[in-house]
Amino acid sequence: MSKEFRSWRRRVQALDGVSFSVRQGEVFGLLGGNGAGKTTLVKILLGLGRPTAGRVEVRGVDPRRTRARRRVGYLPEGHRFPGYLSGEAAMRLFGRLAGMDEARITARTSELLDLVGLGERGSDRISRYSKGMTQRLGLASALLDDPEVLFLDEPTDGVDPVGRRHIRDVLLAARERGTTIFINSHLLSEVERTCDRVGILHQGRLLREASVDDLTRPTRRFRIRLAEGQHAPPACLDRYRAAATNGHIDVEVPDLGTLNQLLDGLRGERLLIAEVSAQRAALEDVFIEMVREESAS
C-alpha cells in the first residue's frame, strides 16, 4: 500500500509500497522511529484513512466497511478517559458503544478488571488512577467485546516493569485464545518478548518482515563462564581479543575453530569451563543496524 499527503508546500509520501500479512492468532509487531509511518498505517488498517494506491484487507474485508470493524479492539496511544468516571463506568460506556447487552457488559467488566489487576479499584474514579492503571484499563476496554483482532498503539508506554509484565501476560493469554494482535511500539525489548513476527518500517518503507527468532538468531559472539573463583590470564584474553566482564569471558570469533582454540588455551591453564553459550542478537541492535544501513545507502 502507499499513502501520500499533499499540502501547499510539498507532497509527503507517508507509506511507500508497504506489503505484509499477519497470520490469524499471532502477535505481530510494527517497529519504526518517529515519522516512519506507523500511525498512518494503523489508521488505514482501522479504516480511519485510505491509501492512495493499493489494497488493504482485515479478515478479508476492506477495513472501511462497517462489518470489518466488528470484533476489533483498539487501544490508541495517549488515550484519555473522563476522570469523573469510575473504571467500571468507563467499561459500561465502551460496552454500550460496541452494542453489547447489559448482562454481558457486567460479566466481562468484572472478568477483565480482575485480569488486568484492577478488580479492587473498579469503583474508584479514573482521576485517582496512575498512568499504568489507566493503561491497563484501556487494555481491558479494548478486550471488552472479546475481539478477534486487537490493535495496540504503545500498550506499555509509561508503565512500570511490573505493569509491563502484567500486560504482556494478558496479551499472551489473549493469543492463546486465538486473538490476532497487532502492536505498534518503540519499546523493542517488550516487542522481543511478546511478538511472533515483526515488520521494520523506515521512512514509509518496510525494510524487513521476519520472525523474532530469525532476526535475533545466534551470532558469532560467545560467552564463556569459568568455575567460581577462576580467572583467565590476560595473555589469553589479549590473544583472542576477549573481554572478561562480570565473571564471564565475552568473545567474538570468525569460526568455531577459533572458539575451540580459545577453550583449549583456557583448559591448558587448568581452568574449569562451566558453560559456553552463543549470544543472540538483541532486536534493538538489529533494528538500529538495519536503519543505519538504509540511511547510508
PLY file of the C-alpha trace (Angstrom):
ply
format ascii 1.0
element vertex 297
property float x
property float y
property float z
element edge 296
property int vertex1
property int vertex2
end_header
0.00 0.00 0.00
1.03 3.60 -0.49
-0.19 6.81 1.11
0.53 10.42 0.16
-0.31 13.73 1.82
-0.46 16.96 -0.17
-0.03 20.47 1.12
0.59 23.86 -0.45
4.26 23.40 0.34
5.10 19.86 -0.66
3.84 16.32 -1.07
4.75 13.79 1.61
4.64 10.07 0.92
3.93 8.54 4.33
3.92 4.93 3.06
5.73 3.61 0.03
4.73 0.21 -1.33
4.22 -1.40 2.09
3.09 -5.01 1.79
2.77 -7.62 4.54
0.35 -10.09 6.08
-0.47 -11.04 9.66
-1.49 -14.61 10.35
-4.53 -15.44 12.42
-3.71 -15.96 16.09
-0.22 -14.43 16.04
1.27 -11.34 17.66
2.77 -9.01 15.05
4.90 -6.02 16.00
5.40 -2.90 13.87
8.71 -1.19 14.62
9.86 2.20 13.47
11.16 5.55 14.62
9.22 8.80 14.78
7.89 9.71 11.34
8.32 6.18 9.96
4.63 5.96 9.02
3.42 3.66 11.81
0.43 5.76 12.88
-0.67 6.28 9.28
-0.52 2.54 8.69
-2.56 1.76 11.81
-5.21 4.31 10.80
-5.50 2.67 7.39
-5.84 -0.78 8.96
-8.62 0.56 11.19
-10.48 2.14 8.27
-9.80 5.67 9.54
-7.78 6.53 6.42
-7.45 5.27 2.89
-4.34 4.55 0.83
-3.78 6.48 -2.38
-2.78 3.20 -4.03
-3.00 -0.49 -3.20
-5.43 -2.69 -1.31
-5.97 -3.33 2.40
-7.92 -6.17 4.00
-8.63 -7.08 7.61
-10.05 -10.60 7.87
-10.65 -10.48 4.12
-12.72 -7.26 4.20
-11.93 -3.62 3.40
-11.49 -2.07 6.87
-13.64 0.93 5.89
-16.70 -1.30 5.73
-18.78 -1.40 8.90
-18.77 -5.18 9.22
-14.96 -5.21 9.11
-14.87 -3.32 12.42
-16.93 -5.83 14.37
-14.94 -7.77 16.99
-11.97 -5.42 16.53
-10.35 -3.93 19.65
-8.19 -0.81 19.64
-6.01 0.84 22.27
-4.70 4.17 20.93
-1.56 5.86 22.18
-2.18 8.53 24.79
-5.83 7.58 25.25
-7.90 9.51 27.78
-10.90 8.63 29.93
-13.15 11.19 31.65
-11.68 11.46 35.13
-15.07 11.64 36.81
-15.99 8.14 35.61
-15.09 5.05 37.56
-13.27 2.22 35.83
-16.49 0.19 35.82
-18.49 3.08 34.35
-15.93 3.53 31.56
-16.20 -0.16 30.73
-20.02 0.08 30.61
-19.75 3.06 28.28
-17.49 1.23 25.84
-19.64 -1.90 26.06
-22.75 0.04 25.05
-20.88 1.70 22.19
-19.94 -1.81 21.00
-23.61 -2.88 21.08
-23.18 -5.40 23.90
-26.12 -6.29 26.17
-26.00 -5.21 29.82
-25.61 -8.72 31.26
-22.56 -9.41 29.09
-21.07 -6.00 29.83
-21.37 -6.65 33.58
-19.81 -10.11 33.33
-16.95 -9.04 31.04
-16.22 -5.92 33.10
-15.74 -7.94 36.28
-13.66 -10.57 34.46
-11.39 -8.11 32.66
-10.79 -5.74 35.57
-9.63 -8.75 37.58
-7.48 -9.88 34.65
-5.61 -6.55 34.39
-5.23 -6.18 38.15
-7.91 -3.53 38.74
-10.58 -5.72 40.31
-10.39 -3.90 43.64
-10.19 -0.45 42.06
-13.05 -0.68 39.55
-15.32 1.59 41.60
-12.65 4.30 42.01
-12.69 7.39 39.84
-10.22 7.27 36.98
-8.78 10.61 38.13
-7.25 8.63 41.02
-5.59 6.10 38.70
-1.88 6.14 37.96
-0.62 6.18 34.35
-0.07 2.43 34.49
-3.56 1.78 35.87
-5.10 3.93 33.15
-3.14 2.00 30.53
-4.37 -1.32 31.95
-7.95 -0.02 31.97
-7.51 0.90 28.29
-6.37 -2.64 27.54
-9.40 -4.04 29.40
-11.75 -1.83 27.38
-10.10 -2.95 24.12
-10.69 -6.59 25.12
-14.28 -6.00 26.24
-16.06 -7.42 23.19
-13.70 -10.43 23.03
-12.13 -9.15 19.76
-10.83 -11.39 17.03
-8.27 -8.71 16.09
-6.63 -6.38 18.60
-4.70 -3.22 17.59
-2.44 -1.75 20.28
-0.54 1.51 19.91
2.28 1.70 22.51
0.43 -0.53 25.03
3.16 -0.36 27.69
4.01 3.34 27.34
4.62 4.86 30.78
4.05 1.56 32.59
6.48 0.31 35.25
8.25 -3.08 34.87
5.66 -4.92 36.97
2.82 -3.42 34.94
4.58 -4.26 31.66
4.92 -7.87 32.77
1.22 -7.93 33.67
0.20 -6.52 30.28
2.50 -8.96 28.50
0.89 -11.89 30.30
-2.60 -10.64 29.36
-1.61 -10.36 25.69
-0.05 -13.80 25.59
-3.20 -15.24 27.18
-5.30 -13.50 24.50
-3.10 -15.02 21.81
-3.66 -18.47 23.33
-7.40 -17.89 22.92
-6.85 -17.21 19.21
-6.83 -13.40 19.17
-4.70 -11.82 16.45
-2.70 -8.95 17.95
-1.06 -6.06 16.08
1.33 -3.99 18.23
2.82 -0.64 17.29
5.66 0.10 19.71
9.08 1.63 20.14
9.86 -0.46 23.26
11.82 -3.11 21.43
12.57 -5.22 24.50
8.83 -5.69 25.06
8.26 -6.48 21.39
11.03 -9.07 21.52
9.37 -10.81 24.47
5.80 -10.64 23.12
5.73 -10.81 19.33
5.98 -13.79 17.00
6.92 -11.70 13.95
7.82 -8.08 13.33
7.96 -5.61 10.49
10.57 -2.84 10.46
9.28 0.40 8.93
11.60 3.25 7.97
10.63 6.43 6.11
7.47 4.79 4.85
9.12 1.62 3.53
9.04 -1.84 5.02
12.69 -2.86 5.35
12.14 -6.35 6.72
9.38 -8.69 7.82
10.50 -11.78 9.75
10.07 -13.79 12.91
11.74 -12.52 16.06
13.76 -15.76 16.21
15.13 -15.20 12.70
16.10 -11.60 13.41
17.79 -12.41 16.71
19.43 -15.68 15.68
22.70 -16.58 17.44
25.71 -14.57 16.31
29.44 -15.32 16.36
29.61 -13.86 19.86
30.04 -16.33 22.69
30.03 -16.10 26.47
32.26 -18.44 28.47
31.66 -18.98 32.16
34.50 -20.36 34.26
34.12 -22.19 37.54
33.61 -19.91 40.51
36.74 -18.11 41.65
38.74 -18.80 38.45
40.06 -16.12 36.11
41.51 -16.24 32.61
45.11 -14.99 32.22
45.39 -11.58 30.47
47.68 -13.01 27.78
44.99 -15.49 26.73
42.35 -12.75 26.59
44.60 -10.43 24.58
45.41 -13.12 22.02
41.73 -13.66 21.18
40.57 -10.10 21.85
38.25 -11.41 24.51
36.93 -9.37 27.42
36.36 -10.51 30.99
33.20 -8.91 32.38
31.16 -9.78 35.48
32.85 -13.13 35.86
32.36 -14.12 32.22
34.52 -14.09 29.12
32.89 -12.45 26.08
34.47 -13.09 22.69
33.57 -12.71 19.02
35.20 -15.31 16.77
35.32 -15.80 12.97
34.57 -19.54 13.23
34.11 -22.43 15.65
37.73 -23.50 15.20
38.94 -20.25 16.77
36.47 -20.67 19.64
37.82 -24.15 20.34
41.39 -22.85 20.28
40.44 -20.37 23.00
38.78 -23.12 25.04
41.88 -25.33 24.64
44.02 -22.44 25.85
41.85 -21.99 28.94
41.95 -25.72 29.69
45.73 -25.63 29.19
45.83 -23.17 32.09
43.99 -25.79 34.20
40.83 -23.71 34.25
37.42 -25.38 34.58
34.84 -24.26 32.00
31.33 -24.29 33.44
29.39 -23.09 30.38
29.73 -21.88 26.78
26.74 -20.13 25.22
26.14 -18.44 21.88
24.82 -14.90 22.25
21.68 -13.93 20.34
21.46 -10.50 18.75
19.17 -8.09 20.58
16.22 -6.91 18.49
17.19 -3.33 19.29
20.67 -3.84 17.80
19.20 -5.46 14.68
16.75 -2.59 14.24
19.37 0.14 14.64
21.82 -1.58 12.28
19.12 -2.04 9.62
18.00 1.59 9.81
21.60 2.84 9.67
22.35 0.75 6.59
19.21 2.03 4.89
20.01 5.65 5.75
23.57 5.27 4.43
22.50 3.73 1.12
0 1
1 2
2 3
3 4
4 5
5 6
6 7
7 8
8 9
9 10
10 11
11 12
12 13
13 14
14 15
15 16
16 17
17 18
18 19
19 20
20 21
21 22
22 23
23 24
24 25
25 26
26 27
27 28
28 29
29 30
30 31
31 32
32 33
33 34
34 35
35 36
36 37
37 38
38 39
39 40
40 41
41 42
42 43
43 44
44 45
45 46
46 47
47 48
48 49
49 50
50 51
51 52
52 53
53 54
54 55
55 56
56 57
57 58
58 59
59 60
60 61
61 62
62 63
63 64
64 65
65 66
66 67
67 68
68 69
69 70
70 71
71 72
72 73
73 74
74 75
75 76
76 77
77 78
78 79
79 80
80 81
81 82
82 83
83 84
84 85
85 86
86 87
87 88
88 89
89 90
90 91
91 92
92 93
93 94
94 95
95 96
96 97
97 98
98 99
99 100
100 101
101 102
102 103
103 104
104 105
105 106
106 107
107 108
108 109
109 110
110 111
111 112
112 113
113 114
114 115
115 116
116 117
117 118
118 119
119 120
120 121
121 122
122 123
123 124
124 125
125 126
126 127
127 128
128 129
129 130
130 131
131 132
132 133
133 134
134 135
135 136
136 137
137 138
138 139
139 140
140 141
141 142
142 143
143 144
144 145
145 146
146 147
147 148
148 149
149 150
150 151
151 152
152 153
153 154
154 155
155 156
156 157
157 158
158 159
159 160
160 161
161 162
162 163
163 164
164 165
165 166
166 167
167 168
168 169
169 170
170 171
171 172
172 173
173 174
174 175
175 176
176 177
177 178
178 179
179 180
180 181
181 182
182 183
183 184
184 185
185 186
186 187
187 188
188 189
189 190
190 191
191 192
192 193
193 194
194 195
195 196
196 197
197 198
198 199
199 200
200 201
201 202
202 203
203 204
204 205
205 206
206 207
207 208
208 209
209 210
210 211
211 212
212 213
213 214
214 215
215 216
216 217
217 218
218 219
219 220
220 221
221 222
222 223
223 224
224 225
225 226
226 227
227 228
228 229
229 230
230 231
231 232
232 233
233 234
234 235
235 236
236 237
237 238
238 239
239 240
240 241
241 242
242 243
243 244
244 245
245 246
246 247
247 248
248 249
249 250
250 251
251 252
252 253
253 254
254 255
255 256
256 257
257 258
258 259
259 260
260 261
261 262
262 263
263 264
264 265
265 266
266 267
267 268
268 269
269 270
270 271
271 272
272 273
273 274
274 275
275 276
276 277
277 278
278 279
279 280
280 281
281 282
282 283
283 284
284 285
285 286
286 287
287 288
288 289
289 290
290 291
291 292
292 293
293 294
294 295
295 296
